């Protein structure tokens, strides 16, 4: 079992615009020609921040067109938020806040022998990293720049924390970088 941050980012390192838009991403490729189908088949539980959850709720039609369902996950999800959020019918969601370590233990039990996916955002993935719980970073870099927005991973990671294990070209607009995170230096300093 691994805890993985699987996401897409612009060439200049943002996962979304300042107003949480992903409109820049959709023209760059489609899920079926990416590693997503294989990746999601190995996921047993997922975590997401409130901005990601609210984006899914606001964009139900886009999500349904892209994935076939307004709530595209069959796995149990933990949504991290300090606010009360609307419930999604038919989804197994736990709304939580606090230290990711305690919640990670619950997620491991639910995931069984499958992986845990940190869906987003970057700061939530950083909290898992800070706690020594993040094993892999899988990022699909798109051929677009945003100039500013929500950062991919707002942490300072210096060599040798990230160990590149594969690179995959996805058409002419994206590349996927797959990193293993070497634990033991969670402060990010060399």
Buried (B, 14 or more C-beta within 10 A) or exposed (E): BBBBBBBBBBEBBBBBBEEBBBEBBEEBBEBEEBBBEEBBEBBBBBBBBBBBBBBBBEBEEBBEEBBEEBBBBEBBBBBBBEEEEEEBEEBBBBBBEEEBEEBBEBBBEBBEEBBBBBBBBBBBBBBBBBBEBBBBBBBBBBEBEBEEBBBBBEBEBEEEBBEEEEEEEBEEBBBBBBBBBEEEBBEEEE
